[in-house]
């Protein structure tokens, strides 16, 4: 069992619960009022914590809405780097991202609400896209490291990363469009099977 697999201690569980509560309240307020009409104080009052506690978790209100779990990208990066050597880079990406998205079935309402907020509060979109871009660059770097290639000059790590992200996005879109009549993981696996038929290490 790795360090990442060990059960969380009580302190860490409480910290994550507080972080999640702040993000959930911020998102719902943004959906109800719009980002322009909400404050950090309103969010912390609703959760019952101090403003200082809020800033222990998020640098600003916008990050609580667009990046509720800022550790996710790092967990994916570590999982790709530590994946068994016999896995292709594509399969390492599939397993790492699939594990991170495992709770999506239960958390679909939050994901859909975030997308709705991004549509109604376009001022949030640049921050959201910048965060996505930073996460993608970090993923390119770790794939390149796994393959022993240059993240800036070699095509393969960048291509693998971008088609992986496209497959994830397509799986989510089909899952939502179908009314979630199929499990997300079944669509996700199908997407990566299609990729593997034409793309490998």
Order of alpha helices (4+ residues) and beta strands (2+ residues): alpha-alpha-alpha-alpha-alpha-alpha-alpha-alpha-alpha-alpha
